[in-house]
Amino acid sequence: MPVPTLEGVYRFLLTPRWLSLHVVVLLVIPAFVFLGQWQFGRFEERSANSERVTANIEAAPVPLDRIVAAGQRVGEDDRFRRVTVAGTYDPAHALLVRRRPQDGHNGYYVLTPLVTGDGTAVIVNRGWVRAGATADAAPEVPAPPTGQVNVTGRLRTSETEESSGIRNRSGLPAGQVLLINPGEIGKGLPYRLLGGYVELTEQQPKPAAAPEPVPAPDVGAGGGLNLAYGVQWWAFIGIAIGGWILLIRRELAERRAQEPSSASTAQDAPTSGN
């Protein structure tokens, strides 16, 4: 009876079916490594963003002109930074921002330029108002305070189609826009605008009526979900390798279980000449 060699025992691993399985395993392992690294990168990116936004929201407000001047763009690191600015509202150039739901209701953001002097101004998002009874009905918008006001709010970057996910289009009703883009809005104004806007949180003097405040941003878990996905993808690597080894062991056990019956069959077979 021939003694099985290691090469003979594992020769089945070189069959076409098993070679295909080896290729699949060798392909999915680097793919899972890449996907895990990508999720870990997103975790670090979102965690850094969460920490930066949280710090800006919790920091004491500073005068707007210490961070950015008219004509300049608001930097990403200054998003949601609390600022103060004084000026006079210009209701003649107020705008409504369409498609801004809040608390499950359709509505508009109310934009009003705040003229700060020296031919400069900043767009202030004064808050949210509910949409009218029909698509063509104008919403009720509380008038801004008259005279000098002191505004405190969150500094926001200019909106674009890429940053907001909102597709801009023409043909809107007069006085309405889809994006809060001071660069475009400022083209029709008699003063220079800041390259960003202020999301109002409070103002002095307080008006008798005002739009509803825009909620503070949901900072979230700082990419915790991405971390979980990254760990999951790398766990799949162990599952793939473990499954591959398990299939090999099972195939080997089945082949060894068949050996005694094969040997018995060979022994029971009649020899020539009997």
C-alpha positions in Angstrom: 0.0 0.0 0.0 1.6 3.3 -1.0 2.3 5.8 1.7 0.6 9.2 0.9 3.0 12.1 0.6 2.4 15.7 1.5 2.5 16.7 -2.1 -0.1 14.0 -3.0 -2.4 14.9 -0.1 -2.7 18.6 -1.1 -2.6 18.0 -4.8 -6.3 18.8 -5.0 -5.4 22.5 -4.2 -4.0 22.7 -7.8 -7.3 21.8 -9.4 -9.1 24.5 -11.4 -11.9 24.8 -8.8 -9.5 25.4 -6.0 -7.2 27.7 -8.1 -10.3 29.9 -8.7 -10.9 30.0 -5.0 -7.3 31.0 -4.2 -7.6 33.9 -6.7 -10.8 35.1 -5.2 -9.2 35.1 -1.7 -6.1 36.8 -2.9 -8.2 39.5 -4.6 -10.6 40.2 -1.7 -7.9 40.6 1.0 -6.2 43.7 -0.5 -9.7 45.0 -1.4 -10.8 44.7 2.2 -7.5 46.3 3.4 -8.1 49.3 1.1 -11.7 49.7 2.1 -10.7 49.6 5.8 -8.0 52.2 5.3 -10.4 54.4 3.4 -12.9 54.2 6.3 -10.2 55.0 8.9 -9.2 58.0 6.8 -12.8 59.2 6.7 -12.9 58.7 10.5 -9.9 60.9 11.1 -11.2 63.5 8.6 -14.6 63.7 10.2 -13.3 63.6 13.7 -11.0 66.5 13.0 -13.9 68.4 11.4 -16.2 67.6 14.4 -13.6 68.9 16.9 -13.0 72.1 14.8 -16.7 72.8 14.5 -17.4 72.1 18.2 -14.5 74.4 19.2 -15.8 77.2 17.0 -19.4 76.9 18.3 -18.2 76.9 21.9 -15.7 79.7 21.6 -16.6 83.2 22.8 -17.8 85.4 19.9 -15.3 87.7 18.3 -15.8 90.7 16.0 -16.4 89.7 12.4 -13.7 91.9 11.0 -11.0 90.1 13.0 -11.6 87.0 11.0 -12.6 88.1 7.5 -13.1 91.4 5.6 -15.6 92.3 2.9 -14.6 90.8 -0.4 -12.7 87.9 1.3 -13.9 84.4 1.5 -14.5 82.6 4.8 -12.0 79.9 5.4 -13.0 76.3 6.1 -11.3 76.5 9.6 -13.7 79.4 10.5 -16.9 77.6 9.7 -19.5 78.1 12.5 -17.2 80.4 14.4 -19.3 82.7 16.6 -19.0 86.3 15.5 -20.5 89.7 16.3 -21.2 92.5 13.8 -23.0 95.8 14.0 -24.9 97.6 11.2 -28.2 98.4 9.6 -30.4 96.0 7.8 -31.3 96.7 4.1 -34.7 95.1 3.7 -35.0 96.5 0.1 -32.5 93.8 -1.0 -33.8 90.9 1.2 -34.1 87.4 -0.3 -35.8 84.1 0.4 -33.9 80.8 0.1 -36.2 78.1 -1.3 -36.3 74.4 -0.3 -35.1 74.8 3.3 -37.2 72.3 5.4 -37.1 72.6 9.1 -38.8 70.4 11.8 -40.4 68.4 9.0 -42.0 71.4 7.3 -41.3 73.2 4.0 -40.0 76.7 4.3 -37.5 79.4 3.4 -34.5 81.0 4.9 -34.7 84.8 5.2 -31.6 86.6 4.0 -31.1 90.3 4.7 -27.9 92.3 4.0 -26.5 94.1 7.1 -24.7 97.2 5.9 -21.7 97.8 8.2 -20.4 101.0 6.7 -17.7 102.1 4.2 -19.7 100.5 1.4 -19.5 97.0 2.8 -22.1 94.6 4.1 -22.6 91.0 5.2 -25.6 88.7 4.4 -27.4 87.6 7.6 -29.6 84.5 7.6 -32.2 85.8 10.0 -33.9 82.5 10.3 -36.6 80.3 8.9 -40.2 80.9 7.9 -42.9 78.3 7.0 -43.9 78.1 3.3 -47.3 79.5 2.2 -50.4 77.5 1.8 -49.6 77.0 -1.9 -46.4 76.9 -3.9 -47.3 80.3 -5.4 -48.3 81.9 -2.0 -45.7 84.2 -0.5 -44.7 83.3 3.1 -45.2 85.6 6.0 -41.8 87.2 6.8 -41.3 89.4 9.9 -39.6 92.7 9.1 -36.1 93.2 10.4 -35.4 95.8 13.1 -34.8 99.3 11.9 -31.7 101.4 12.9 -28.5 100.1 14.3 -28.4 96.5 15.4 -25.8 94.2 17.0 -25.9 90.7 15.6 -24.3 87.6 17.0 -24.2 84.5 14.9 -22.4 81.6 13.3 -20.1 82.3 10.4 -20.8 80.2 7.4 -19.0 79.6 4.1 -20.6 80.5 0.7 -22.8 77.7 -0.6 -22.1 76.1 -4.0 -23.8 73.2 -5.8 -20.9 71.0 -4.8 -20.8 71.9 -1.1 -24.6 71.9 -0.6 -25.8 69.2 -3.0 -28.5 71.7 -4.3 -28.7 72.2 -8.0 -29.1 75.8 -8.9 -31.5 76.9 -11.6 -32.8 80.1 -13.1 -36.4 81.3 -13.6 -37.1 81.6 -9.9 -39.7 84.2 -8.6 -38.3 87.6 -7.9 -36.5 87.9 -4.6 -35.8 84.1 -4.3 -32.7 82.0 -4.6 -31.7 78.4 -4.1 -28.1 78.9 -2.8 -26.7 81.3 -0.2 -23.9 82.5 -2.5 -22.8 86.0 -1.6 -20.6 86.1 -4.7 -23.7 85.8 -6.9 -26.0 87.8 -4.7 -23.6 90.7 -4.5 -23.7 91.3 -8.2 -26.9 93.2 -7.9 -26.1 95.1 -4.7 -24.7 98.7 -4.3 -22.0 97.5 -1.7 -19.4 94.9 -1.3 -20.4 91.7 0.5 -18.4 89.4 2.7 -17.5 86.1 1.0 -19.7 84.1 3.4 -22.6 84.9 5.6 -23.7 85.0 9.3 -26.4 82.6 10.6 -28.1 84.7 13.3 -28.4 83.4 16.8 -29.3 86.6 18.7 -29.4 90.4 18.1 -29.9 93.6 20.0 -32.4 95.2 20.1 -34.6 92.2 20.0 -37.5 92.5 17.4 -41.1 92.0 18.4 -41.4 89.2 15.8 -38.7 87.3 14.0 -38.1 84.2 11.9 -37.5 80.9 13.7 -33.8 80.4 14.6 -31.8 78.0 12.4 -30.8 75.0 14.6 -27.1 74.6 15.5 -25.3 72.0 13.3 -25.4 68.4 14.4 -21.8 67.7 15.0 -22.6 64.0 15.3 -20.2 61.3 16.5 -17.2 62.6 14.7 -16.9 59.7 12.3 -17.6 57.0 14.8 -19.6 55.1 12.1 -16.6 55.2 9.8 -14.4 53.7 12.5 -16.9 50.9 12.9 -17.0 50.2 9.2 -13.2 50.2 9.1 -13.0 47.6 11.8 -15.7 45.6 10.0 -13.8 45.6 6.7 -10.6 44.4 8.4 -12.6 41.7 10.3 -13.7 40.5 6.9 -10.0 39.8 6.1 -9.9 37.3 9.0 -13.2 35.8 8.0 -12.0 35.3 4.4 -8.7 33.7 5.5 -10.5 31.6 8.1 -13.1 30.4 5.7 -10.4 29.6 3.1 -8.5 27.4 5.7 -11.8 25.8 6.9 -12.7 24.8 3.3 -9.3 23.2 2.8 -9.5 21.3 6.1 -13.0 20.1 5.2 -11.9 18.9 1.8 -8.9 17.2 3.3 -11.0 15.4 5.9 -13.4 14.2 3.3 -10.6 12.8 1.2 -9.1 11.0 4.1 -12.4 9.6 5.1 -12.7 8.1 1.6 -9.3 6.4 1.7 -10.2 3.3 3.9 -13.2 2.5 1.7 -11.0 2.8 -1.4 -8.3 0.6 0.2 -10.9 -2.0 1.2 -12.3 -2.1 -2.3 -8.8 -2.7 -3.7 -8.2 -5.6 -1.2 -11.5 -7.2 -1.9 -11.0 -7.2 -5.6 -10.2 -10.7 -7.1 -6.7 -11.2 -8.2 -5.9 -12.6 -11.6 -5.3 -16.4 -11.8 -7.8 -17.4 -8.9 
